[in-house]
């Protein structure tokens, strides 16, 4: 009887994980290479190991089926530990974290040079790059699926290029119709 219950629990767990959507995360270098073959914008999730809202963004937003489907279709998605020790080559430069302290791996650590390059000061920050790897916008803080939908679609469609005043953005925001489910 115990074996049957364990088998049912294992099957339910595997089935649940199969249903959960996953974003196809790649390195920044890989995203830039793919971008040259098939131009798409890049979305970078800049997180830290100690950041609670970063974990919520992963769990509540990036695993949402609508978000994952949209990101996988229209963006190259990059996960970047903004206080990690990974060496990243981007735009002809090498970025590292020379002051990284492995003893602080799960606590506040030194900011990565790429974090400084993108002027990331808040976690999480979602950095959007255009098809030529130029910065569009760093979106700061935790976002729900409905909140991130506006930005994903606005940047994908290049609508941001016409929103040159706060009033225009406010009108765009008011007129935007959410389609993502919560």
C-alpha positions as CSV (number, residue, x, y, z in Angstrom):
1,X,0.0,0.0,0.0
2,X,2.8,2.4,0.9
3,X,4.5,1.7,-2.5
4,X,1.3,2.5,-4.3
5,X,0.9,5.8,-2.4
6,X,4.5,6.7,-3.1
7,X,4.1,5.8,-6.8
8,X,1.0,8.0,-7.0
9,X,2.7,10.9,-5.3
10,X,5.8,10.6,-7.6
11,X,3.5,10.5,-10.7
12,X,1.6,13.6,-9.5
13,X,4.9,15.5,-8.9
14,X,6.3,14.6,-12.3
15,X,3.0,15.5,-14.0
16,X,2.9,18.8,-12.2
17,X,6.4,19.7,-13.2
18,X,5.6,18.7,-16.8
19,X,2.7,21.2,-16.8
20,X,4.8,24.0,-15.4
21,X,6.1,26.2,-18.2
22,X,9.8,26.9,-18.4
23,X,11.6,29.8,-20.0
24,X,14.5,28.7,-22.3
25,X,17.3,30.5,-20.5
26,X,20.6,30.9,-22.3
27,X,23.9,32.7,-21.5
28,X,24.3,36.3,-22.7
29,X,27.0,35.2,-25.1
30,X,24.6,32.5,-26.6
31,X,21.8,35.0,-26.9
32,X,24.0,37.4,-28.9
33,X,25.1,34.6,-31.2
34,X,21.5,33.5,-31.7
35,X,20.5,37.1,-32.3
36,X,22.8,37.3,-35.3
37,X,21.2,34.3,-36.9
38,X,17.6,35.2,-35.9
39,X,17.1,38.8,-34.7
40,X,15.1,39.0,-31.5
41,X,15.3,41.2,-28.5
42,X,17.0,40.0,-25.3
43,X,15.5,39.9,-21.8
44,X,18.0,39.6,-19.0
45,X,16.8,38.6,-15.5
46,X,19.4,40.2,-13.2
47,X,19.0,38.6,-9.8
48,X,21.0,37.8,-6.7
49,X,21.1,34.6,-4.6
50,X,19.8,36.4,-1.5
51,X,17.0,38.3,-3.1
52,X,13.5,37.3,-2.0
53,X,11.6,39.2,-4.7
54,X,14.0,37.6,-7.3
55,X,12.8,34.1,-6.1
56,X,9.2,35.3,-6.3
57,X,9.7,36.6,-9.9
58,X,11.0,33.1,-10.8
59,X,8.2,31.3,-9.1
60,X,5.2,33.5,-9.8
61,X,6.0,35.3,-13.0
62,X,8.6,33.4,-15.1
63,X,6.8,30.0,-14.5
64,X,3.5,31.5,-15.7
65,X,2.5,29.8,-18.9
66,X,1.6,33.0,-20.8
67,X,4.8,34.7,-19.8
68,X,7.0,31.7,-20.6
69,X,5.3,31.2,-24.0
70,X,5.6,34.8,-24.9
71,X,9.2,35.2,-23.8
72,X,10.3,31.9,-25.6
73,X,8.6,33.0,-28.8
74,X,9.8,36.7,-28.9
75,X,12.9,37.0,-26.8
76,X,16.2,35.4,-26.0
77,X,16.1,35.0,-22.2
78,X,19.2,35.4,-20.1
79,X,19.6,34.7,-16.3
80,X,22.4,36.7,-14.8
81,X,23.6,36.6,-11.2
82,X,24.4,40.3,-10.7
83,X,26.7,39.5,-7.9
84,X,28.1,36.3,-9.2
85,X,31.6,35.4,-10.4
86,X,30.9,34.4,-14.0
87,X,33.1,35.9,-16.7
88,X,30.8,37.4,-19.4
89,X,31.9,38.6,-22.9
90,X,29.6,41.3,-24.2
91,X,30.0,43.9,-26.9
92,X,33.7,43.2,-27.3
93,X,34.4,43.6,-23.5
94,X,35.1,41.0,-20.8
95,X,33.1,41.6,-17.6
96,X,33.9,39.8,-14.3
97,X,33.6,40.3,-10.6
98,X,37.1,40.8,-9.3
99,X,36.0,41.5,-5.8
100,X,33.7,38.5,-5.6
101,X,33.9,36.7,-2.2
102,X,32.9,33.0,-2.3
103,X,32.2,33.2,1.4
104,X,29.3,35.6,0.6
105,X,27.8,33.6,-2.2
106,X,24.4,33.6,-0.7
107,X,24.6,37.0,1.0
108,X,25.3,40.5,-0.4
109,X,28.4,40.4,-2.5
110,X,30.4,42.6,-4.7
111,X,28.4,43.8,-7.8
112,X,29.5,42.2,-11.1
113,X,31.1,44.6,-13.7
114,X,28.2,43.8,-16.1
115,X,25.8,45.0,-13.4
116,X,27.6,48.3,-13.3
117,X,27.6,48.5,-17.2
118,X,23.8,48.1,-17.2
119,X,23.5,50.4,-14.1
120,X,21.7,47.7,-12.1
121,X,21.2,48.8,-8.6
122,X,17.9,47.1,-7.6
123,X,17.1,43.4,-7.6
124,X,15.5,42.0,-9.5
125,X,16.0,44.1,-12.6
126,X,14.9,42.9,-16.0
127,X,17.1,44.4,-18.6
128,X,15.7,44.6,-22.2
129,X,18.1,44.8,-25.2
130,X,17.1,45.5,-28.8
131,X,18.0,43.2,-31.7
132,X,21.5,44.8,-31.9
133,X,22.1,44.3,-28.1
134,X,21.6,47.9,-27.3
135,X,20.0,48.8,-24.0
136,X,16.3,49.6,-24.3
137,X,15.3,49.8,-20.6
138,X,16.1,48.3,-17.2
139,X,12.8,47.4,-15.5
140,X,13.3,47.4,-11.7
141,X,11.6,45.3,-9.1
142,X,9.3,42.4,-8.9
143,X,6.5,42.2,-11.5
144,X,3.5,40.0,-11.7
145,X,2.6,38.3,-15.1
146,X,0.2,41.1,-15.9
147,X,2.6,43.8,-15.0
148,X,5.5,42.4,-17.1
149,X,3.1,41.7,-20.0
150,X,2.9,45.5,-20.7
151,X,6.7,45.7,-21.1
152,X,7.2,42.5,-23.0
153,X,4.7,43.5,-25.6
154,X,5.6,47.2,-25.7
155,X,9.3,46.4,-26.3
156,X,8.6,43.6,-28.7
157,X,6.4,45.9,-30.9
158,X,8.8,48.9,-30.5
159,X,5.9,50.9,-29.1
160,X,8.3,52.5,-26.6
161,X,9.9,54.5,-29.4
162,X,6.9,56.7,-29.7
163,X,6.4,57.1,-25.9
164,X,8.6,60.1,-25.4
165,X,6.6,61.8,-22.6
166,X,5.1,60.6,-19.4
167,X,1.6,61.6,-20.7
168,X,2.0,59.3,-23.8
169,X,3.2,56.4,-21.6
170,X,0.2,57.0,-19.2
171,X,-2.2,56.9,-22.1
172,X,-0.5,53.7,-23.5
173,X,-0.7,52.1,-20.0
174,X,-4.4,53.0,-19.6
175,X,-5.3,51.7,-23.1
176,X,-3.3,48.4,-22.7
177,X,-5.4,45.3,-22.5
178,X,-3.9,42.4,-20.5
179,X,-4.2,39.0,-21.9
180,X,-1.9,37.0,-19.6
181,X,-3.7,35.0,-16.9
182,X,-2.5,35.3,-13.3
